[in-house]
Amino acid sequence: MSQHIQPPAPESGAAEAAAGSVAYPAEPARTGNIGLGIAAAVVAALVAAAAYGGIMNAIDRQVGYAAVGVGLLIGFAAGKLGGKNPVLPVVAALLSLGAVYLGQLFFIALALADYGNVGLGEVLDKAGVGGLNDIWQEGADAMDYVFLAIGGFVAFGTTKKASD
Protein backbone atom coordinates (compact mmCIF):
# COMPACT_ATOMS: atom_id res chain seq x y z
CA MET A 1 0.00 0.00 0.00
CA SER A 2 1.35 3.40 -0.87
CA GLN A 3 0.81 6.46 1.16
CA HIS A 4 0.43 9.92 -0.22
CA ILE A 5 2.73 12.07 1.79
CA GLN A 6 3.25 15.68 0.88
CA PRO A 7 6.78 16.85 1.50
CA PRO A 8 7.17 19.78 3.86
CA ALA A 9 7.42 23.25 2.30
CA PRO A 10 10.92 24.68 2.23
CA GLU A 11 11.69 27.54 4.52
CA SER A 12 10.83 30.88 2.94
CA GLY A 13 14.40 32.09 2.44
CA ALA A 14 16.18 28.74 2.15
CA ALA A 15 15.33 28.11 -1.51
CA GLU A 16 16.23 31.65 -2.57
CA ALA A 17 19.48 31.60 -0.62
CA ALA A 18 20.38 28.25 -2.15
CA ALA A 19 19.72 29.60 -5.65
CA GLY A 20 21.78 32.72 -4.96
CA SER A 21 18.97 35.23 -5.44
CA VAL A 22 17.83 37.69 -2.85
CA ALA A 23 14.44 39.36 -2.93
CA TYR A 24 14.60 43.14 -2.69
CA PRO A 25 11.65 45.30 -1.72
CA ALA A 26 9.85 47.06 -4.55
CA GLU A 27 11.05 50.55 -5.39
CA PRO A 28 8.67 53.16 -3.99
CA ALA A 29 6.57 55.05 -6.50
CA ARG A 30 7.97 58.44 -7.46
CA THR A 31 5.68 61.10 -6.12
CA GLY A 32 7.42 64.36 -6.96
CA ASN A 33 6.83 67.70 -5.34
CA ILE A 34 4.35 69.96 -7.13
CA GLY A 35 5.57 73.08 -5.32
CA LEU A 36 9.17 72.42 -6.27
CA GLY A 37 8.12 71.66 -9.84
CA ILE A 38 6.24 74.94 -10.18
CA ALA A 39 9.06 76.93 -8.56
CA ALA A 40 11.61 75.36 -10.92
CA ALA A 41 9.35 76.07 -13.89
CA VAL A 42 9.02 79.74 -12.88
CA VAL A 43 12.80 80.11 -12.60
CA ALA A 44 13.24 78.31 -15.93
CA ALA A 45 10.63 80.61 -17.51
CA LEU A 46 12.49 83.73 -16.42
CA VAL A 47 15.83 82.38 -17.65
CA ALA A 48 14.25 81.20 -20.92
CA ALA A 49 12.56 84.57 -21.50
CA ALA A 50 15.86 86.41 -21.12
CA ALA A 51 17.64 83.94 -23.40
CA TYR A 52 14.84 84.09 -25.97
CA GLY A 53 14.94 87.90 -26.09
CA GLY A 54 18.73 87.88 -26.25
CA ILE A 55 18.80 85.37 -29.10
CA MET A 56 16.24 87.38 -31.06
CA ASN A 57 18.28 90.52 -30.53
CA ALA A 58 21.48 88.81 -31.64
CA ILE A 59 20.02 87.50 -34.89
CA ASP A 60 17.44 90.28 -35.31
CA ARG A 61 14.49 87.93 -35.90
CA GLN A 62 12.32 85.30 -34.26
CA VAL A 63 13.10 81.64 -34.74
CA GLY A 64 10.70 78.80 -34.03
CA TYR A 65 13.47 76.65 -32.60
CA ALA A 66 14.05 79.20 -29.86
CA ALA A 67 10.38 79.00 -28.85
CA VAL A 68 10.74 75.21 -28.82
CA GLY A 69 13.75 75.61 -26.54
CA VAL A 70 11.73 77.77 -24.15
CA GLY A 71 9.04 75.10 -23.94
CA LEU A 72 11.59 72.31 -23.51
CA LEU A 73 13.39 74.06 -20.68
CA ILE A 74 10.24 74.91 -18.76
CA GLY A 75 8.59 71.54 -19.33
CA PHE A 76 11.70 69.61 -18.34
CA ALA A 77 12.11 71.57 -15.11
CA ALA A 78 8.46 71.12 -14.15
CA GLY A 79 8.30 67.44 -15.06
CA LYS A 80 11.55 66.29 -13.50
CA LEU A 81 11.08 68.06 -10.19
CA GLY A 82 7.29 68.03 -9.97
CA GLY A 83 6.52 64.46 -10.89
CA LYS A 84 3.34 63.14 -12.48
CA ASN A 85 0.87 65.67 -11.14
CA PRO A 86 -1.69 66.39 -13.90
CA VAL A 87 -1.66 70.12 -13.13
CA LEU A 88 2.01 70.55 -14.02
CA PRO A 89 1.72 70.26 -17.82
CA VAL A 90 -0.93 72.99 -17.82
CA VAL A 91 1.14 75.22 -15.54
CA ALA A 92 4.23 74.65 -17.69
CA ALA A 93 2.30 75.51 -20.87
CA LEU A 94 1.00 78.74 -19.34
CA LEU A 95 4.45 79.67 -18.05
CA SER A 96 5.88 78.99 -21.49
CA LEU A 97 3.34 81.31 -23.08
CA GLY A 98 4.37 83.98 -20.60
CA ALA A 99 8.08 83.34 -21.16
CA VAL A 100 7.82 83.63 -24.94
CA TYR A 101 5.80 86.85 -24.51
CA LEU A 102 8.31 88.28 -22.02
CA GLY A 103 11.14 87.28 -24.35
CA GLN A 104 9.48 89.25 -27.14
CA LEU A 105 9.13 92.26 -24.84
CA PHE A 106 12.77 91.92 -23.82
CA PHE A 107 13.74 91.85 -27.50
CA ILE A 108 11.82 95.10 -28.05
CA ALA A 109 13.55 96.69 -25.06
CA LEU A 110 16.97 95.60 -26.30
CA ALA A 111 16.21 96.90 -29.79
CA LEU A 112 15.09 100.26 -28.39
CA ALA A 113 18.24 100.48 -26.27
CA ASP A 114 20.39 99.80 -29.34
CA TYR A 115 18.44 102.23 -31.49
CA GLY A 116 18.47 105.03 -28.91
CA ASN A 117 22.05 104.31 -27.87
CA VAL A 118 20.94 104.18 -24.22
CA GLY A 119 21.06 101.58 -21.51
CA LEU A 120 18.45 98.88 -21.04
CA GLY A 121 17.56 100.26 -17.62
CA GLU A 122 16.71 103.64 -19.11
CA VAL A 123 14.44 102.03 -21.72
CA LEU A 124 12.65 100.03 -19.03
CA ASP A 125 12.36 103.13 -16.87
CA LYS A 126 10.97 105.38 -19.59
CA ALA A 127 8.79 102.95 -21.56
CA GLY A 128 7.90 100.51 -18.81
CA VAL A 129 6.16 97.21 -19.41
CA GLY A 130 3.01 99.02 -20.57
CA GLY A 131 4.89 100.91 -23.26
CA LEU A 132 6.68 97.78 -24.42
CA ASN A 133 3.35 95.97 -24.53
CA ASP A 134 1.86 98.76 -26.66
CA ILE A 135 4.76 98.46 -29.10
CA TRP A 136 4.35 94.66 -29.16
CA GLN A 137 0.62 94.94 -29.88
CA GLU A 138 1.21 97.36 -32.76
CA GLY A 139 3.78 95.13 -34.39
CA ALA A 140 2.35 91.70 -33.54
CA ASP A 141 1.41 89.51 -36.45
CA ALA A 142 0.21 85.93 -36.81
CA MET A 143 3.72 84.50 -36.40
CA ASP A 144 4.07 86.05 -32.95
CA TYR A 145 1.03 84.08 -31.83
CA VAL A 146 2.32 80.94 -33.54
CA PHE A 147 5.54 81.20 -31.52
CA LEU A 148 3.50 81.59 -28.35
CA ALA A 149 1.52 78.46 -29.22
CA ILE A 150 4.66 76.48 -30.12
CA GLY A 151 6.24 77.21 -26.75
CA GLY A 152 3.10 76.22 -24.85
CA PHE A 153 2.57 73.04 -26.84
CA VAL A 154 6.16 71.88 -26.38
CA ALA A 155 6.12 72.69 -22.66
CA PHE A 156 2.94 70.65 -22.15
CA GLY A 157 4.33 67.60 -23.92
CA THR A 158 7.79 67.85 -22.37
CA THR A 159 6.36 68.02 -18.86
CA LYS A 160 4.41 64.82 -19.41
CA LYS A 161 7.45 63.03 -20.92
CA ALA A 162 9.91 64.24 -18.28
CA SER A 163 7.73 63.04 -15.42
CA ASP A 164 7.74 59.43 -16.65
LOKOLNU-594974 format. One record per residue (C-alpha): y, z, x; residue in three letters; residue number from 1. Coordinates in Angstrom, 1 decimal. Layout:
BEGIN
<atom y="Y" z="Z" x="X" residuo="ALA" num="NUM"/>
...
END
This chain:
BEGIN
<atom y="0.0" z="0.0" x="0.0" residuo="MET" num="1"/>
<atom y="3.4" z="-0.9" x="1.3" residuo="SER" num="2"/>
<atom y="6.5" z="1.2" x="0.8" residuo="GLN" num="3"/>
<atom y="9.9" z="-0.2" x="0.4" residuo="HIS" num="4"/>
<atom y="12.1" z="1.8" x="2.7" residuo="ILE" num="5"/>
<atom y="15.7" z="0.9" x="3.2" residuo="GLN" num="6"/>
<atom y="16.9" z="1.5" x="6.8" residuo="PRO" num="7"/>
<atom y="19.8" z="3.9" x="7.2" residuo="PRO" num="8"/>
<atom y="23.2" z="2.3" x="7.4" residuo="ALA" num="9"/>
<atom y="24.7" z="2.2" x="10.9" residuo="PRO" num="10"/>
<atom y="27.5" z="4.5" x="11.7" residuo="GLU" num="11"/>
<atom y="30.9" z="2.9" x="10.8" residuo="SER" num="12"/>
<atom y="32.1" z="2.4" x="14.4" residuo="GLY" num="13"/>
<atom y="28.7" z="2.1" x="16.2" residuo="ALA" num="14"/>
<atom y="28.1" z="-1.5" x="15.3" residuo="ALA" num="15"/>
<atom y="31.7" z="-2.6" x="16.2" residuo="GLU" num="16"/>
<atom y="31.6" z="-0.6" x="19.5" residuo="ALA" num="17"/>
<atom y="28.2" z="-2.1" x="20.4" residuo="ALA" num="18"/>
<atom y="29.6" z="-5.7" x="19.7" residuo="ALA" num="19"/>
<atom y="32.7" z="-5.0" x="21.8" residuo="GLY" num="20"/>
<atom y="35.2" z="-5.4" x="19.0" residuo="SER" num="21"/>
<atom y="37.7" z="-2.9" x="17.8" residuo="VAL" num="22"/>
<atom y="39.4" z="-2.9" x="14.4" residuo="ALA" num="23"/>
<atom y="43.1" z="-2.7" x="14.6" residuo="TYR" num="24"/>
<atom y="45.3" z="-1.7" x="11.6" residuo="PRO" num="25"/>
<atom y="47.1" z="-4.5" x="9.9" residuo="ALA" num="26"/>
<atom y="50.6" z="-5.4" x="11.1" residuo="GLU" num="27"/>
<atom y="53.2" z="-4.0" x="8.7" residuo="PRO" num="28"/>
<atom y="55.1" z="-6.5" x="6.6" residuo="ALA" num="29"/>
<atom y="58.4" z="-7.5" x="8.0" residuo="ARG" num="30"/>
<atom y="61.1" z="-6.1" x="5.7" residuo="THR" num="31"/>
<atom y="64.4" z="-7.0" x="7.4" residuo="GLY" num="32"/>
<atom y="67.7" z="-5.3" x="6.8" residuo="ASN" num="33"/>
<atom y="70.0" z="-7.1" x="4.3" residuo="ILE" num="34"/>
<atom y="73.1" z="-5.3" x="5.6" residuo="GLY" num="35"/>
<atom y="72.4" z="-6.3" x="9.2" residuo="LEU" num="36"/>
<atom y="71.7" z="-9.8" x="8.1" residuo="GLY" num="37"/>
<atom y="74.9" z="-10.2" x="6.2" residuo="ILE" num="38"/>
<atom y="76.9" z="-8.6" x="9.1" residuo="ALA" num="39"/>
<atom y="75.4" z="-10.9" x="11.6" residuo="ALA" num="40"/>
<atom y="76.1" z="-13.9" x="9.3" residuo="ALA" num="41"/>
<atom y="79.7" z="-12.9" x="9.0" residuo="VAL" num="42"/>
<atom y="80.1" z="-12.6" x="12.8" residuo="VAL" num="43"/>
<atom y="78.3" z="-15.9" x="13.2" residuo="ALA" num="44"/>
<atom y="80.6" z="-17.5" x="10.6" residuo="ALA" num="45"/>
<atom y="83.7" z="-16.4" x="12.5" residuo="LEU" num="46"/>
<atom y="82.4" z="-17.7" x="15.8" residuo="VAL" num="47"/>
<atom y="81.2" z="-20.9" x="14.3" residuo="ALA" num="48"/>
<atom y="84.6" z="-21.5" x="12.6" residuo="ALA" num="49"/>
<atom y="86.4" z="-21.1" x="15.9" residuo="ALA" num="50"/>
<atom y="83.9" z="-23.4" x="17.6" residuo="ALA" num="51"/>
<atom y="84.1" z="-26.0" x="14.8" residuo="TYR" num="52"/>
<atom y="87.9" z="-26.1" x="14.9" residuo="GLY" num="53"/>
<atom y="87.9" z="-26.3" x="18.7" residuo="GLY" num="54"/>
<atom y="85.4" z="-29.1" x="18.8" residuo="ILE" num="55"/>
<atom y="87.4" z="-31.1" x="16.2" residuo="MET" num="56"/>
<atom y="90.5" z="-30.5" x="18.3" residuo="ASN" num="57"/>
<atom y="88.8" z="-31.6" x="21.5" residuo="ALA" num="58"/>
<atom y="87.5" z="-34.9" x="20.0" residuo="ILE" num="59"/>
<atom y="90.3" z="-35.3" x="17.4" residuo="ASP" num="60"/>
<atom y="87.9" z="-35.9" x="14.5" residuo="ARG" num="61"/>
<atom y="85.3" z="-34.3" x="12.3" residuo="GLN" num="62"/>
<atom y="81.6" z="-34.7" x="13.1" residuo="VAL" num="63"/>
<atom y="78.8" z="-34.0" x="10.7" residuo="GLY" num="64"/>
<atom y="76.6" z="-32.6" x="13.5" residuo="TYR" num="65"/>
<atom y="79.2" z="-29.9" x="14.1" residuo="ALA" num="66"/>
<atom y="79.0" z="-28.8" x="10.4" residuo="ALA" num="67"/>
<atom y="75.2" z="-28.8" x="10.7" residuo="VAL" num="68"/>
<atom y="75.6" z="-26.5" x="13.7" residuo="GLY" num="69"/>
<atom y="77.8" z="-24.2" x="11.7" residuo="VAL" num="70"/>
<atom y="75.1" z="-23.9" x="9.0" residuo="GLY" num="71"/>
<atom y="72.3" z="-23.5" x="11.6" residuo="LEU" num="72"/>
<atom y="74.1" z="-20.7" x="13.4" residuo="LEU" num="73"/>
<atom y="74.9" z="-18.8" x="10.2" residuo="ILE" num="74"/>
<atom y="71.5" z="-19.3" x="8.6" residuo="GLY" num="75"/>
<atom y="69.6" z="-18.3" x="11.7" residuo="PHE" num="76"/>
<atom y="71.6" z="-15.1" x="12.1" residuo="ALA" num="77"/>
<atom y="71.1" z="-14.2" x="8.5" residuo="ALA" num="78"/>
<atom y="67.4" z="-15.1" x="8.3" residuo="GLY" num="79"/>
<atom y="66.3" z="-13.5" x="11.5" residuo="LYS" num="80"/>
<atom y="68.1" z="-10.2" x="11.1" residuo="LEU" num="81"/>
<atom y="68.0" z="-10.0" x="7.3" residuo="GLY" num="82"/>
<atom y="64.5" z="-10.9" x="6.5" residuo="GLY" num="83"/>
<atom y="63.1" z="-12.5" x="3.3" residuo="LYS" num="84"/>
<atom y="65.7" z="-11.1" x="0.9" residuo="ASN" num="85"/>
<atom y="66.4" z="-13.9" x="-1.7" residuo="PRO" num="86"/>
<atom y="70.1" z="-13.1" x="-1.7" residuo="VAL" num="87"/>
<atom y="70.5" z="-14.0" x="2.0" residuo="LEU" num="88"/>
<atom y="70.3" z="-17.8" x="1.7" residuo="PRO" num="89"/>
<atom y="73.0" z="-17.8" x="-0.9" residuo="VAL" num="90"/>
<atom y="75.2" z="-15.5" x="1.1" residuo="VAL" num="91"/>
<atom y="74.6" z="-17.7" x="4.2" residuo="ALA" num="92"/>
<atom y="75.5" z="-20.9" x="2.3" residuo="ALA" num="93"/>
<atom y="78.7" z="-19.3" x="1.0" residuo="LEU" num="94"/>
<atom y="79.7" z="-18.0" x="4.5" residuo="LEU" num="95"/>
<atom y="79.0" z="-21.5" x="5.9" residuo="SER" num="96"/>
<atom y="81.3" z="-23.1" x="3.3" residuo="LEU" num="97"/>
<atom y="84.0" z="-20.6" x="4.4" residuo="GLY" num="98"/>
<atom y="83.3" z="-21.2" x="8.1" residuo="ALA" num="99"/>
<atom y="83.6" z="-24.9" x="7.8" residuo="VAL" num="100"/>
<atom y="86.9" z="-24.5" x="5.8" residuo="TYR" num="101"/>
<atom y="88.3" z="-22.0" x="8.3" residuo="LEU" num="102"/>
<atom y="87.3" z="-24.3" x="11.1" residuo="GLY" num="103"/>
<atom y="89.2" z="-27.1" x="9.5" residuo="GLN" num="104"/>
<atom y="92.3" z="-24.8" x="9.1" residuo="LEU" num="105"/>
<atom y="91.9" z="-23.8" x="12.8" residuo="PHE" num="106"/>
<atom y="91.8" z="-27.5" x="13.7" residuo="PHE" num="107"/>
<atom y="95.1" z="-28.1" x="11.8" residuo="ILE" num="108"/>
<atom y="96.7" z="-25.1" x="13.5" residuo="ALA" num="109"/>
<atom y="95.6" z="-26.3" x="17.0" residuo="LEU" num="110"/>
<atom y="96.9" z="-29.8" x="16.2" residuo="ALA" num="111"/>
<atom y="100.3" z="-28.4" x="15.1" residuo="LEU" num="112"/>
<atom y="100.5" z="-26.3" x="18.2" residuo="ALA" num="113"/>
<atom y="99.8" z="-29.3" x="20.4" residuo="ASP" num="114"/>
<atom y="102.2" z="-31.5" x="18.4" residuo="TYR" num="115"/>
<atom y="105.0" z="-28.9" x="18.5" residuo="GLY" num="116"/>
<atom y="104.3" z="-27.9" x="22.1" residuo="ASN" num="117"/>
<atom y="104.2" z="-24.2" x="20.9" residuo="VAL" num="118"/>
<atom y="101.6" z="-21.5" x="21.1" residuo="GLY" num="119"/>
<atom y="98.9" z="-21.0" x="18.5" residuo="LEU" num="120"/>
<atom y="100.3" z="-17.6" x="17.6" residuo="GLY" num="121"/>
<atom y="103.6" z="-19.1" x="16.7" residuo="GLU" num="122"/>
<atom y="102.0" z="-21.7" x="14.4" residuo="VAL" num="123"/>
<atom y="100.0" z="-19.0" x="12.7" residuo="LEU" num="124"/>
<atom y="103.1" z="-16.9" x="12.4" residuo="ASP" num="125"/>
<atom y="105.4" z="-19.6" x="11.0" residuo="LYS" num="126"/>
<atom y="102.9" z="-21.6" x="8.8" residuo="ALA" num="127"/>
<atom y="100.5" z="-18.8" x="7.9" residuo="GLY" num="128"/>
<atom y="97.2" z="-19.4" x="6.2" residuo="VAL" num="129"/>
<atom y="99.0" z="-20.6" x="3.0" residuo="GLY" num="130"/>
<atom y="100.9" z="-23.3" x="4.9" residuo="GLY" num="131"/>
<atom y="97.8" z="-24.4" x="6.7" residuo="LEU" num="132"/>
<atom y="96.0" z="-24.5" x="3.4" residuo="ASN" num="133"/>
<atom y="98.8" z="-26.7" x="1.9" residuo="ASP" num="134"/>
<atom y="98.5" z="-29.1" x="4.8" residuo="ILE" num="135"/>
<atom y="94.7" z="-29.2" x="4.3" residuo="TRP" num="136"/>
<atom y="94.9" z="-29.9" x="0.6" residuo="GLN" num="137"/>
<atom y="97.4" z="-32.8" x="1.2" residuo="GLU" num="138"/>
<atom y="95.1" z="-34.4" x="3.8" residuo="GLY" num="139"/>
<atom y="91.7" z="-33.5" x="2.4" residuo="ALA" num="140"/>
<atom y="89.5" z="-36.4" x="1.4" residuo="ASP" num="141"/>
<atom y="85.9" z="-36.8" x="0.2" residuo="ALA" num="142"/>
<atom y="84.5" z="-36.4" x="3.7" residuo="MET" num="143"/>
<atom y="86.0" z="-32.9" x="4.1" residuo="ASP" num="144"/>
<atom y="84.1" z="-31.8" x="1.0" residuo="TYR" num="145"/>
<atom y="80.9" z="-33.5" x="2.3" residuo="VAL" num="146"/>
<atom y="81.2" z="-31.5" x="5.5" residuo="PHE" num="147"/>
<atom y="81.6" z="-28.3" x="3.5" residuo="LEU" num="148"/>
<atom y="78.5" z="-29.2" x="1.5" residuo="ALA" num="149"/>
<atom y="76.5" z="-30.1" x="4.7" residuo="ILE" num="150"/>
<atom y="77.2" z="-26.8" x="6.2" residuo="GLY" num="151"/>
<atom y="76.2" z="-24.8" x="3.1" residuo="GLY" num="152"/>
<atom y="73.0" z="-26.8" x="2.6" residuo="PHE" num="153"/>
<atom y="71.9" z="-26.4" x="6.2" residuo="VAL" num="154"/>
<atom y="72.7" z="-22.7" x="6.1" residuo="ALA" num="155"/>
<atom y="70.7" z="-22.1" x="2.9" residuo="PHE" num="156"/>
<atom y="67.6" z="-23.9" x="4.3" residuo="GLY" num="157"/>
<atom y="67.8" z="-22.4" x="7.8" residuo="THR" num="158"/>
<atom y="68.0" z="-18.9" x="6.4" residuo="THR" num="159"/>
<atom y="64.8" z="-19.4" x="4.4" residuo="LYS" num="160"/>
<atom y="63.0" z="-20.9" x="7.4" residuo="LYS" num="161"/>
<atom y="64.2" z="-18.3" x="9.9" residuo="ALA" num="162"/>
<atom y="63.0" z="-15.4" x="7.7" residuo="SER" num="163"/>
<atom y="59.4" z="-16.6" x="7.7" residuo="ASP" num="164"/>
END
